[in-house]
C-alpha cells in the first residue's frame, strides 16, 4: 500500500466525513418523516459527531490512543461467536 502524505490523508478523511454527514442528514429526515423518533435521535447524534470530526480535522490523527469518555476504562472485549 503506498504511503499517503498527511495533507492528502486529511483531505480524503474530510471527503469521507462530508459524505457520511450528508447521508446521515438524509437518513435523519427519513426517520423523522416516518416518526421513528428514537432512531432519528441516534442518527442526529451521529450527524453531530461527524460535524465535530470535520471541524477538528486538522488535529487528526489524535495523540490520544483511546476513544473513551474521561474516567472510563477501555477493556478488550472477548470474541463474539455468531451461530
Secondary structure, DSSP 8 states (H G I E B T S, - for coil): -----HHHHHHHHHHHHHHHHHHHHHHHHHHHHTT-HHHHHHHHHHHHHHHHHHHTGGG-S-S------TT------------
